[in-house]
Amino acid sequence: MTTLPLRATGEGVQFAVKVVPGAARDRIVGLLGDALKVQVAAPPEGGKANARLCELLAEALAVPIRTVAVLSGASNARKVVAVQGLDHGSAQTKFATLLAGATRPR
């Protein structure tokens, strides 16, 4: 099974995300190379897609929204996201569960 590469930090974890804004619905699609592919219905304007991405990841990982942030790539489809307060082991387990139920990327 392929897993999402996570980078542990003193505050939590970081990982790469490929975002597809303006999708028909919000969903975590699966892995696309070394990134998590996520589709969001929000448009890519005014930070709406980034905000929805953070909300969707917070819901999926069962963490508070305030702990999820886009670190880099705010105006790019490829981003680095950080989740504070989530240790590497817990994050790996949560992502394994999420990815097991995700659809395949297209």
RAMO-V49241 format. One line per field, one symbol per residue. psi: psi as a letter, one per 20 degrees, with the letter a starting at -180 (. if undefined). burial: 1 if it has 24 or more other ideal C-beta (glycine too) atoms within 12 Angstrom, else 0. A space follows every 10 residues. Layout:
psi: ???
burial: ???
This chain:
psi: ppqppqoprh icqqrqpopn rkrhrpqogb qncjqppppq hqqlqkjghg ghgggghggh ilqqhiipqo gqkhkqhprp qqoqjorggg gggghggghh iqrqq.
burial: 0001010000 0111111111 1010011111 1100111111 0101000011 1111111101 1010000111 1010001111 1111010000 1001100110 000000
